Amino acid sequence: MREFADETVRPKFQRREIFDSYVYLLTPLLVIGSIIALGALAAWFYYQEEESAGEAFEDRG
C-alpha cells in the first residue's frame, strides 16, 4: 500500500519542480522587462516635457 501512495505523490512533486523552474526562469525576465518598461515610460514623459517646452519657447520667440 505504501508503494502505491508513493507513486501517486511523485508526479505532483515533479509538476511542482517544473513549475518552480519556470518561475525561476521567468522572474528575472519579468524584473528586467519591468525596468525597461519603466525606463521607456520615463524617457517618453521626459521627451514630451522637452517637446512642449520647445514649443513654448518657439511661441515666445
Biopython code that builds the backbone (N, CA, C, O; Angstrom):
import numpy as np
from Bio.PDB.StructureBuilder import StructureBuilder

atoms = [
    (1, "MET", "N", (0.821, -1.190, 0.000)),
    (1, "MET", "CA", (0.000, 0.000, 0.000)),
    (1, "MET", "C", (0.871, 1.261, 0.000)),
    (1, "MET", "O", (0.517, 2.273, -0.606)),
    (2, "ARG", "N", (1.991, 1.186, 0.676)),
    (2, "ARG", "CA", (2.909, 2.331, 0.763)),
    (2, "ARG", "C", (3.502, 2.676, -0.612)),
    (2, "ARG", "O", (3.661, 3.848, -0.954)),
    (3, "GLU", "N", (3.821, 1.644, -1.384)),
    (3, "GLU", "CA", (4.370, 1.873, -2.721)),
    (3, "GLU", "C", (3.367, 2.605, -3.607)),
    (3, "GLU", "O", (3.737, 3.499, -4.367)),
    (4, "PHE", "N", (2.116, 2.226, -3.506)),
    (4, "PHE", "CA", (1.078, 2.870, -4.312)),
    (4, "PHE", "C", (0.956, 4.350, -3.935)),
    (4, "PHE", "O", (0.817, 5.207, -4.808)),
    (5, "ALA", "N", (1.008, 4.638, -2.658)),
    (5, "ALA", "CA", (0.918, 6.024, -2.201)),
    (5, "ALA", "C", (2.108, 6.845, -2.708)),
    (5, "ALA", "O", (1.945, 7.998, -3.106)),
    (6, "ASP", "N", (3.301, 6.249, -2.691)),
    (6, "ASP", "CA", (4.484, 6.964, -3.187)),
    (6, "ASP", "C", (4.360, 7.274, -4.675)),
    (6, "ASP", "O", (4.776, 8.344, -5.120)),
    (7, "GLU", "N", (3.796, 6.355, -5.444)),
    (7, "GLU", "CA", (3.644, 6.573, -6.882)),
    (7, "GLU", "C", (2.648, 7.691, -7.169)),
    (7, "GLU", "O", (2.833, 8.449, -8.121)),
    (8, "THR", "N", (1.608, 7.804, -6.371)),
    (8, "THR", "CA", (0.621, 8.850, -6.623)),
    (8, "THR", "C", (1.148, 10.224, -6.203)),
    (8, "THR", "O", (0.760, 11.238, -6.783)),
    (9, "VAL", "N", (2.015, 10.262, -5.217)),
    (9, "VAL", "CA", (2.543, 11.541, -4.751)),
    (9, "VAL", "C", (3.649, 12.048, -5.676)),
    (9, "VAL", "O", (3.789, 13.257, -5.862)),
    (10, "ARG", "N", (4.411, 11.170, -6.240)),
    (10, "ARG", "CA", (5.598, 11.551, -7.015)),
    (10, "ARG", "C", (5.302, 12.497, -8.197)),
    (10, "ARG", "O", (6.024, 13.482, -8.349)),
    (11, "PRO", "N", (4.295, 12.255, -9.032)),
    (11, "PRO", "CA", (4.057, 13.183, -10.147)),
    (11, "PRO", "C", (3.753, 14.609, -9.684)),
    (11, "PRO", "O", (4.102, 15.567, -10.374)),
    (12, "LYS", "N", (3.115, 14.760, -8.536)),
    (12, "LYS", "CA", (2.841, 16.100, -8.027)),
    (12, "LYS", "C", (4.150, 16.824, -7.733)),
    (12, "LYS", "O", (4.284, 18.013, -8.023)),
    (13, "PHE", "N", (5.112, 16.112, -7.161)),
    (13, "PHE", "CA", (6.411, 16.723, -6.881)),
    (13, "PHE", "C", (7.104, 17.107, -8.184)),
    (13, "PHE", "O", (7.731, 18.163, -8.271)),
    (14, "GLN", "N", (6.989, 16.246, -9.196)),
    (14, "GLN", "CA", (7.628, 16.558, -10.475)),
    (14, "GLN", "C", (6.978, 17.785, -11.107)),
    (14, "GLN", "O", (7.669, 18.656, -11.635)),
    (15, "ARG", "N", (5.661, 17.852, -11.052)),
    (15, "ARG", "CA", (4.981, 19.029, -11.598)),
    (15, "ARG", "C", (5.381, 20.285, -10.842)),
    (15, "ARG", "O", (5.572, 21.341, -11.445)),
    (16, "ARG", "N", (5.506, 20.175, -9.539)),
    (16, "ARG", "CA", (5.920, 21.312, -8.709)),
    (16, "ARG", "C", (7.335, 21.767, -9.074)),
    (16, "ARG", "O", (7.606, 22.966, -9.149)),
    (17, "GLU", "N", (8.234, 20.805, -9.300)),
    (17, "GLU", "CA", (9.604, 21.150, -9.680)),
    (17, "GLU", "C", (9.639, 21.854, -11.029)),
    (17, "GLU", "O", (10.394, 22.808, -11.215)),
    (18, "ILE", "N", (8.827, 21.388, -11.967)),
    (18, "ILE", "CA", (8.755, 22.029, -13.287)),
    (18, "ILE", "C", (8.220, 23.452, -13.135)),
    (18, "ILE", "O", (8.755, 24.381, -13.739)),
    (19, "PHE", "N", (7.172, 23.628, -12.336)),
    (19, "PHE", "CA", (6.605, 24.953, -12.095)),
    (19, "PHE", "C", (7.641, 25.866, -11.464)),
    (19, "PHE", "O", (7.776, 27.022, -11.867)),
    (20, "ASP", "N", (8.380, 25.358, -10.473)),
    (20, "ASP", "CA", (9.415, 26.156, -9.818)),
    (20, "ASP", "C", (10.496, 26.570, -10.803)),
    (20, "ASP", "O", (10.974, 27.703, -10.755)),
    (21, "SER", "N", (10.887, 25.666, -11.695)),
    (21, "SER", "CA", (11.941, 26.005, -12.660)),
    (21, "SER", "C", (11.459, 27.108, -13.598)),
    (21, "SER", "O", (12.237, 27.994, -13.951)),
    (22, "TYR", "N", (10.184, 27.070, -14.010)),
    (22, "TYR", "CA", (9.651, 28.141, -14.852)),
    (22, "TYR", "C", (9.617, 29.463, -14.094)),
    (22, "TYR", "O", (9.931, 30.511, -14.660)),
    (23, "VAL", "N", (9.240, 29.421, -12.823)),
    (23, "VAL", "CA", (9.205, 30.637, -12.017)),
    (23, "VAL", "C", (10.606, 31.223, -11.902)),
    (23, "VAL", "O", (10.787, 32.433, -12.040)),
    (24, "TYR", "N", (11.590, 30.377, -11.651)),
    (24, "TYR", "CA", (12.968, 30.859, -11.531)),
    (24, "TYR", "C", (13.479, 31.422, -12.855)),
    (24, "TYR", "O", (14.285, 32.353, -12.852)),
    (25, "LEU", "N", (13.034, 30.884, -13.972)),
    (25, "LEU", "CA", (13.461, 31.400, -15.275)),
    (25, "LEU", "C", (12.731, 32.688, -15.647)),
    (25, "LEU", "O", (13.335, 33.603, -16.205)),
    (26, "LEU", "N", (11.458, 32.762, -15.345)),
    (26, "LEU", "CA", (10.657, 33.901, -15.794)),
    (26, "LEU", "C", (10.756, 35.118, -14.880)),
    (26, "LEU", "O", (10.551, 36.242, -15.338)),
    (27, "THR", "N", (11.064, 34.923, -13.607)),
    (27, "THR", "CA", (11.134, 36.045, -12.677)),
    (27, "THR", "C", (12.180, 37.085, -13.095)),
    (27, "THR", "O", (11.855, 38.272, -13.130)),
    (28, "PRO", "N", (13.422, 36.692, -13.415)),
    (28, "PRO", "CA", (14.385, 37.715, -13.854)),
    (28, "PRO", "C", (13.944, 38.418, -15.139)),
    (28, "PRO", "O", (14.161, 39.620, -15.291)),
    (29, "LEU", "N", (13.330, 37.682, -16.059)),
    (29, "LEU", "CA", (12.848, 38.306, -17.288)),
    (29, "LEU", "C", (11.754, 39.323, -16.988)),
    (29, "LEU", "O", (11.706, 40.389, -17.603)),
    (30, "LEU", "N", (10.877, 38.996, -16.045)),
    (30, "LEU", "CA", (9.825, 39.915, -15.657)),
    (30, "LEU", "C", (10.401, 41.170, -15.013)),
    (30, "LEU", "O", (9.959, 42.280, -15.309)),
    (31, "VAL", "N", (11.378, 41.001, -14.142)),
    (31, "VAL", "CA", (12.013, 42.142, -13.474)),
    (31, "VAL", "C", (12.734, 43.024, -14.498)),
    (31, "VAL", "O", (12.574, 44.245, -14.488)),
    (32, "ILE", "N", (13.521, 42.412, -15.375)),
    (32, "ILE", "CA", (14.252, 43.177, -16.389)),
    (32, "ILE", "C", (13.280, 43.887, -17.332)),
    (32, "ILE", "O", (13.490, 45.046, -17.688)),
    (33, "GLY", "N", (12.230, 43.198, -17.730)),
    (33, "GLY", "CA", (11.217, 43.803, -18.600)),
    (33, "GLY", "C", (10.519, 44.972, -17.936)),
    (33, "GLY", "O", (10.224, 45.972, -18.590)),
    (34, "SER", "N", (10.254, 44.860, -16.647)),
    (34, "SER", "CA", (9.615, 45.951, -15.925)),
    (34, "SER", "C", (10.527, 47.172, -15.853)),
    (34, "SER", "O", (10.075, 48.306, -16.012)),
    (35, "ILE", "N", (11.814, 46.929, -15.611)),
    (35, "ILE", "CA", (12.776, 48.038, -15.547)),
    (35, "ILE", "C", (12.869, 48.735, -16.905)),
    (35, "ILE", "O", (12.892, 49.963, -16.975)),
    (36, "ILE", "N", (12.923, 47.956, -17.974)),
    (36, "ILE", "CA", (12.987, 48.537, -19.321)),
    (36, "ILE", "C", (11.719, 49.332, -19.617)),
    (36, "ILE", "O", (11.786, 50.428, -20.173)),
    (37, "ALA", "N", (10.565, 48.782, -19.246)),
    (37, "ALA", "CA", (9.303, 49.471, -19.494)),
    (37, "ALA", "C", (9.232, 50.780, -18.704)),
    (37, "ALA", "O", (8.792, 51.798, -19.238)),
    (38, "LEU", "N", (9.657, 50.763, -17.451)),
    (38, "LEU", "CA", (9.657, 51.996, -16.658)),
    (38, "LEU", "C", (10.621, 53.024, -17.239)),
    (38, "LEU", "O", (10.312, 54.215, -17.274)),
    (39, "GLY", "N", (11.786, 52.571, -17.694)),
    (39, "GLY", "CA", (12.747, 53.484, -18.325)),
    (39, "GLY", "C", (12.190, 54.093, -19.596)),
    (39, "GLY", "O", (12.361, 55.286, -19.842)),
    (40, "ALA", "N", (11.523, 53.276, -20.408)),
    (40, "ALA", "CA", (10.921, 53.777, -21.648)),
    (40, "ALA", "C", (9.810, 54.779, -21.334)),
    (40, "ALA", "O", (9.678, 55.795, -22.017)),
    (41, "LEU", "N", (9.026, 54.500, -20.323)),
    (41, "LEU", "CA", (7.959, 55.410, -19.924)),
    (41, "LEU", "C", (8.518, 56.736, -19.419)),
    (41, "LEU", "O", (7.999, 57.802, -19.751)),
    (42, "ALA", "N", (9.572, 56.669, -18.619)),
    (42, "ALA", "CA", (10.219, 57.884, -18.114)),
    (42, "ALA", "C", (10.819, 58.684, -19.266)),
    (42, "ALA", "O", (10.708, 59.910, -19.284)),
    (43, "ALA", "N", (11.448, 58.015, -20.222)),
    (43, "ALA", "CA", (12.024, 58.701, -21.372)),
    (43, "ALA", "C", (10.931, 59.359, -22.208)),
    (43, "ALA", "O", (11.103, 60.473, -22.703)),
    (44, "TRP", "N", (9.811, 58.666, -22.361)),
    (44, "TRP", "CA", (8.695, 59.238, -23.130)),
    (44, "TRP", "C", (8.154, 60.493, -22.449)),
    (44, "TRP", "O", (7.910, 61.501, -23.112)),
    (45, "PHE", "N", (7.964, 60.438, -21.121)),
    (45, "PHE", "CA", (7.489, 61.614, -20.400)),
    (45, "PHE", "C", (8.493, 62.759, -20.497)),
    (45, "PHE", "O", (8.108, 63.914, -20.675)),
    (46, "TYR", "N", (9.775, 62.436, -20.379)),
    (46, "TYR", "CA", (10.821, 63.455, -20.485)),
    (46, "TYR", "C", (10.797, 64.091, -21.866)),
    (46, "TYR", "O", (10.926, 65.308, -21.993)),
    (47, "TYR", "N", (10.632, 63.273, -22.904)),
    (47, "TYR", "CA", (10.584, 63.782, -24.272)),
    (47, "TYR", "C", (9.359, 64.676, -24.465)),
    (47, "TYR", "O", (9.451, 65.729, -25.095)),
    (48, "GLN", "N", (8.223, 64.260, -23.927)),
    (48, "GLN", "CA", (7.007, 65.068, -24.052)),
    (48, "GLN", "C", (7.194, 66.422, -23.372)),
    (48, "GLN", "O", (6.788, 67.452, -23.910)),
    (49, "GLU", "N", (7.807, 66.418, -22.196)),
    (49, "GLU", "CA", (8.032, 67.651, -21.444)),
    (49, "GLU", "C", (8.983, 68.576, -22.217)),
    (49, "GLU", "O", (8.753, 69.782, -22.307)),
    (50, "GLU", "N", (10.054, 67.993, -22.773)),
    (50, "GLU", "CA", (11.033, 68.786, -23.504)),
    (50, "GLU", "C", (10.425, 69.342, -24.786)),
    (50, "GLU", "O", (10.713, 70.475, -25.170)),
    (51, "GLU", "N", (9.591, 68.556, -25.445)),
    (51, "GLU", "CA", (8.957, 68.988, -26.685)),
    (51, "GLU", "C", (7.991, 70.141, -26.422)),
    (51, "GLU", "O", (7.964, 71.111, -27.180)),
    (52, "SER", "N", (7.198, 70.043, -25.350)),
    (52, "SER", "CA", (6.250, 71.106, -25.044)),
    (52, "SER", "C", (6.991, 72.373, -24.615)),
    (52, "SER", "O", (6.527, 73.478, -24.896)),
    (53, "ALA", "N", (8.138, 72.231, -23.939)),
    (53, "ALA", "CA", (8.946, 73.388, -23.553)),
    (53, "ALA", "C", (9.522, 74.049, -24.806)),
    (53, "ALA", "O", (9.597, 75.275, -24.883)),
    (54, "GLY", "N", (9.925, 73.243, -25.780)),
    (54, "GLY", "CA", (10.447, 73.778, -27.030)),
    (54, "GLY", "C", (9.393, 74.549, -27.799)),
    (54, "GLY", "O", (9.683, 75.596, -28.378)),
    (55, "GLU", "N", (8.168, 74.037, -27.806)),
    (55, "GLU", "CA", (7.076, 74.738, -28.482)),
    (55, "GLU", "C", (6.778, 76.059, -27.796)),
    (55, "GLU", "O", (6.535, 77.064, -28.463)),
    (56, "ALA", "N", (6.795, 76.068, -26.479)),
    (56, "ALA", "CA", (6.536, 77.300, -25.737)),
    (56, "ALA", "C", (7.623, 78.328, -26.023)),
    (56, "ALA", "O", (7.343, 79.520, -26.149)),
    (57, "PHE", "N", (8.862, 77.859, -26.125)),
    (57, "PHE", "CA", (9.978, 78.762, -26.416)),
    (57, "PHE", "C", (9.822, 79.351, -27.819)),
    (57, "PHE", "O", (10.071, 80.539, -28.024)),
    (58, "GLU", "N", (9.408, 78.514, -28.795)),
    (58, "GLU", "CA", (9.225, 78.990, -30.164)),
    (58, "GLU", "C", (8.095, 80.007, -30.240)),
    (58, "GLU", "O", (8.202, 80.994, -30.968)),
    (59, "ASP", "N", (7.012, 79.780, -29.496)),
    (59, "ASP", "CA", (5.891, 80.715, -29.495)),
    (59, "ASP", "C", (6.312, 82.061, -28.919)),
    (59, "ASP", "O", (5.877, 83.110, -29.394)),
    (60, "ARG", "N", (7.150, 82.027, -27.909)),
    (60, "ARG", "CA", (7.602, 83.241, -27.244)),
    (60, "ARG", "C", (8.563, 84.038, -28.133)),
    (60, "ARG", "O", (8.514, 85.267, -28.178)),
    (61, "GLY", "N", (9.429, 83.315, -28.832)),
    (61, "GLY", "CA", (10.466, 83.971, -29.601)),
    (61, "GLY", "C", (9.954, 84.417, -30.932)),
    (61, "GLY", "O", (10.702, 84.995, -31.719)),
]
sb = StructureBuilder()
sb.init_structure("model")
sb.init_model(0)
sb.init_chain("A")
sb.init_seg("    ")
for serial, (resi, resn, name, xyz) in enumerate(atoms, 1):
    if name == "N":
        sb.init_residue(resn, " ", resi, " ")
    sb.init_atom(name, np.array(xyz, "f"), 0.0, 1.0, " ", f" {name:<3s}", serial, name[0])
structure = sb.get_structure()
